[in-house]
Amino acid sequence: MTIDSISLKDLLLTIRKEMADAFSNAYWIRAEISEIRENANGHCYLELIEKDSSGKLIVAKSRASIWADTYRMIKPYFVKETGQELKSGMKVMVQVSISFHELYGFNCAIRDIEPSFTIGDLAKKRQEAIRQLQEDGIWDMNRTLDLPTPLTRIAIITSSTAAGYGDFIDQLKKNKQGYIFHTTFFPATMQGDGAADSIINALDKIYEQQEQYDAVAIIRGGGATTDLLAYDEYELAACCAQFPLPIITGIGHDRDQSVVDMVANTRCKTPTAVAAFLIEQMDETADNLLQIEESLKSLMDEFLKNAHSRLRNNALSLSQRIHLLLREEKQEMERTQGNIKHSISLLLMRQRQRIKESNVKIKNTIKSRISEEKHHLEISEKAILLLSPDYILKKGYSLTIKEGKIVKSQSELNKGDTITSIFVDGKKESIIK
Amino acid sequence: MAKKTNTYKESISELENIITELEENQLEIDDLANKAKRATELIKFCKEKLYGTEDEVNKILEDLDKE
């Protein structure tokens, strides 16, 4: 029994020929890169896959290559258009030609690439991340944190190899105002594969000692501005958004803001800008302090000046008041003096008047009394005259005297008694018979 | 450390209170000296937070010289 057989090589050569005939065209296909590597010759080898709608199950897989002469053109073009390097996990639209080689097997040779497809896909993923962050309610959390004052203790996440880091620290520490910054370095991979996890890891470390820092700076100094997809990833962005310390980014890329930039408290373009921002914040704080100091000084000066002038006014008004009081007192005294003088002279006048009046009265009284007396005297005189012995003797009466005494009765007379009779014109003695 | 950050804030608000008291004439002359002393302390403290203590600054200057 003879079986017809051909050699492996013949079979594969047949397949190669058949396939070359059947798939002579080029095809635009959509796929995801699951592996990619360049070799020393400048060729690029990939594995392309397609997943089902759940995104979990791989339903197609093929080798692919970009030959060096094509890759030299495609690579920069793609980077220029998308801002990204070709990398695993990326969805691409590529033009391929199919080939089969008896030694190397099936291969898709990529001849061209459509960057807009990848851009669209990345944008979609990015949008998806943004939507998810908003839906989770964490979108604004870091953005609305207040930056502490003063902002001096900075946790810095960056790559240890970044040349920009040294510049950043220099710029920060040699600020001409002399502000003190306390920086702590947390190394992380800042781009490419694993960047997101590495940064999250650094954030976790900072989180454990968060009370030692005022803010976190995520900076990426230098290097190509490619492969920054990590900053659009939901996990990293969510971690930043919920971080309890304000995050300041300086990731350094020219394209649109990354999602991390969007959720961060403050977004700066470059590490240099972050340093400038931090110094600016300190300027503000220092200005504020200076203002407080100056207004305190001027207010205290004013207070003292016021107190001083108040004191002077008081002293002044005291002396003025004393003067016024003295003047018033003097006036009062003068007035009183005047009053007293007046009163006294009035009193004196009245008194004098009264004396005068009294004098007159006394004179009058005396006069009238005198005249009264006179009158009375005259009357008495007359009466006396009428009663006087002369007057009676003149009338013819005589007085009989015996032994010097007036004889009032005849019984007093005895015979022989000598009596003397007194007449108006003389006396005669006689003897009783 | 977090307390220190608060203290800067507290210091500033205490300073602002003193300013308000001065502006609104609530201060007695007897208090002025005390308040002035307190304000000076607070400002010194705040400045240290911004510019470091003298020791710290000197150390940094030394470091700069070495470079």
Interface residues (C-beta under 8 A of the other chain):
Chain A: P148 T149 P150 T152 R153 K173 K174 Q177 G178 Y179 I180 E211 Q212 D214 M282 T285 A286 N288 L289 I292 E293 S295 L296 L299 M300 E302 F303 L304 A307
Chain B: M1 A2 T5 Y8 K9 I12 L15 E16 I18 I19 L22 E23 L27 I29 L32 K35 A36 A39 I43 C46 K47 K49 L50 Y51 G52 E56 V57 I60 L64
